[in-house]
Amino acid sequence: MATLADAPIEIKTLPLPMALPAEMREKVLADPGFGKVFTDRMISIDWSEDKGWHGGVLGPRQPIALDPAAAVLHYAQEIFEGLKAYRLADGTMALFRPEENARRFNASAARLAMPALPEETFVEAVRMLTLADADWFPKVDGGSLYLRPFMFASEAFLGVRPAKRYKFLVIASPAGNYFKSGAPAVSIWVSSDYTRAAPGGTGAAKCGGNYAASLVPQAEAIERGHDQVVFLDAAEHKWIEELGGMNLFFVFDDGSMITPPLGGTILPGITRDSLLTLAREEGLTVREERYSLDQWRSDAESGRLVETFACGTAAVVTPVGRVAGHDGEFTIGSGGPGQMTSRLRERLVAIQRGTAEDKHGWVMRLG
Ligand SMILES: *Cc1c(COP(=O)(O)O)cnc(C)c1O
């Protein structure tokens, strides 16, 4: 049943007094990198206990004033999402499964004791900002507009309880092609001193706090000469969970594939979910099943395990070539990108870019 809380929230469009001059924008768009530059506009919607969601605007991107006692600054009541707008082969802008981001956003909100945002409003906000700042779409091959919806507790109050005021915002950032022709294999470090998520914790929620806790282990991985950290489960320190911001898949020589099961300590990636579907279509036997570090090492050494890859919106699919931990190192396959990894990556990218048929209705065309 539709209740008032589910009704879409109005978002007013404000004039933009000052956009970045076109020449400057073009310069930035020639090599945008990732997450460094932002478009001219943002969406902002407020929530308060008495009014619910209100004051929705699409307006100039600008600093936000916060009371120093705002709850988010003290107790980290914050969640976010990350998705990309693509340009299809015919020039139309499109989003990939944005309803899934909307649904996950509300699941994260529920875990962090925050109000739900109508899913329609989430998708509409992302759509409006993408269309309004379409000039910011990078001209580089494989470019996209990265969208970052987020919500935080804005109430000025130091008592410990769910806040009574929140802000929902969406900002956008032009992104270049992560890797021009297929991703190079990365080297990952197994953290034995730190965990990302414990049973009953916030591992399945996309919240800033999880990322804050992953910075030290990630820095440790870099310090030791690796690209990314991989976390083991908090209870037994045995089962492979995921990277700081990407899910993992293991590919075997008998045409089967494993990914760690969801269950509270793993972030339910939309890329993960899409690849599960695509892999089954490719005829692979896919299991969501626990896989241990010891097994990973012995399967890599025996050759039973042929590929490992990480996946997420930002870099899509990234092959893992080398794994190191306190007990030594091992190489996966040839140490380079594997066949199935490249194939799944190409299939997903082709659907996202509109060059392959979208059988599952994953692509939402805008305008
Ligand atoms: C966002 C995220 C992912 C990837 O999710 P996608 O929906 O595929 O982008 C994986 N792990 C963590 C911890 C994340 O925050």
The ligand as a MOL file (V3000), in Angstrom:
LIG
                    3D

  0  0  0     0  0            999 V3000
M  V30 BEGIN CTAB
M  V30 COUNTS 15 15 0 0 0
M  V30 BEGIN ATOM
M  V30 1 C 30.0710 -0.4430 -3.2350 0
M  V30 2 C 30.8150 -1.6150 -2.7500 0
M  V30 3 C 31.0050 -2.7670 -3.5310 0
M  V30 4 C 30.5870 -2.8580 -4.9700 0
M  V30 5 O 29.2240 -2.6620 -5.1930 0
M  V30 6 P 28.6940 -2.2940 -6.6510 0
M  V30 7 O 27.2400 -2.1310 -6.4780 0
M  V30 8 O 29.0410 -3.4320 -7.5330 0
M  V30 9 O 29.4020 -1.0440 -7.0580 0
M  V30 10 C 31.6560 -3.8520 -2.9630 0
M  V30 11 N 32.1160 -3.8120 -1.6960 0
M  V30 12 C 31.9660 -2.7190 -0.9250 0
M  V30 13 C 32.5040 -2.7390 0.4580 0
M  V30 14 C 31.3150 -1.5890 -1.4240 0
M  V30 15 O 31.1810 -0.5150 -0.6470 0
M  V30 END ATOM
M  V30 BEGIN BOND
M  V30 1 1 1 2
M  V30 2 1 2 3
M  V30 3 2 2 14
M  V30 4 1 3 4
M  V30 5 2 3 10
M  V30 6 1 4 5
M  V30 7 1 5 6
M  V30 8 2 6 7
M  V30 9 1 6 8
M  V30 10 1 6 9
M  V30 11 1 10 11
M  V30 12 2 11 12
M  V30 13 1 12 13
M  V30 14 1 12 14
M  V30 15 1 14 15
M  V30 END BOND
M  V30 END CTAB
M  END
